[in-house]
């Protein structure tokens, strides 16, 4: 589990086409995406198995969605975890487009 809430951050890694969730200097998970015109297709999320169940997946997806909104991008939620997260957090529903 991360040491402190403030040490957890989501970073866009353009070279790998993924958003990464970092706790200090440890990579805890990622969300892989494909670029589309005006949108990103998030097709896979992963949190390290020993860290599952601590809300990190939600932190990762929220970071991705917040960045997409800030960049004016729509989101294709191919990953079922992302689709489920948005259904539980309808404030992000306006970002979704069909695949």
C-alpha positions in Angstrom: 0.0 0.0 0.0 1.3 3.5 -0.7 2.9 5.3 2.2 0.7 8.4 1.9 -2.2 9.6 -0.2 -0.1 12.5 -1.6 2.6 10.1 -2.9 0.2 8.5 -5.3 0.1 10.1 -8.8 -1.1 9.3 -12.3 1.4 10.1 -15.1 0.8 10.0 -18.8 3.6 7.9 -20.5 3.2 8.8 -24.2 6.0 6.5 -25.3 4.3 3.4 -23.8 0.7 4.7 -24.6 -0.4 4.3 -21.1 -1.2 6.2 -17.9 0.9 5.0 -15.0 0.0 5.0 -11.3 3.1 5.7 -9.1 3.5 5.6 -5.4 6.8 7.3 -4.7 9.3 5.5 -7.0 7.2 2.3 -7.4 4.9 1.6 -10.4 1.7 0.3 -9.0 -0.3 -0.1 -12.1 -1.3 1.3 -15.5 -4.1 1.9 -18.0 -3.2 1.2 -21.6 -4.9 3.1 -24.4 -5.1 3.6 -28.1 -5.3 7.0 -29.6 -8.3 7.9 -31.9 -9.2 11.2 -33.4 -10.5 13.3 -30.5 -10.6 10.3 -28.1 -8.6 7.7 -26.3 -9.7 4.0 -26.1 -8.8 2.7 -22.7 -8.6 -1.1 -23.3 -6.7 -2.5 -20.3 -6.1 -1.5 -16.7 -3.8 -3.3 -14.3 -3.0 -2.8 -10.6 -0.3 -5.0 -9.1 -2.1 -8.0 -7.5 -0.7 -7.4 -4.0 -2.2 -3.8 -4.1 -5.7 -4.7 -5.3 -8.6 -3.8 -3.0 -7.1 -0.5 -1.8 -8.9 1.9 -4.2 -5.8 2.3 -6.4 -7.7 1.2 -9.6 -10.2 4.0 -9.0 -7.5 6.5 -8.4 -5.9 5.4 -11.7 -9.1 5.7 -13.7 -10.1 9.0 -12.2 -6.7 10.4 -13.1 -7.0 9.2 -16.7 -10.5 10.6 -17.0 -9.5 13.9 -15.4 -6.6 14.2 -17.9 -8.8 13.3 -20.9 -11.3 16.0 -19.8 -8.5 18.6 -19.4 -7.2 17.7 -22.8 -10.6 17.9 -24.5 -10.7 14.2 -25.3 -13.5 11.8 -25.3 -13.1 8.3 -23.8 -13.9 4.9 -25.3 -14.2 2.5 -22.3 -13.2 -0.8 -23.9 -11.9 -1.9 -20.5 -14.7 -3.2 -18.3 -13.2 -1.8 -15.2 -13.3 1.7 -16.7 -16.9 1.3 -17.9 -17.8 0.0 -14.4 -16.0 2.9 -12.7 -17.9 5.5 -14.8 -21.3 3.8 -14.1 -20.5 4.3 -10.3 -19.2 7.8 -10.9 -21.7 9.4 -13.4 -19.9 12.8 -13.3 -17.6 11.3 -15.9 -20.4 9.9 -18.2 -20.2 13.0 -20.5 -16.7 11.8 -21.6 -17.8 8.5 -23.0 -18.3 7.6 -26.6 -19.3 4.2 -28.0 -16.5 2.0 -29.4 
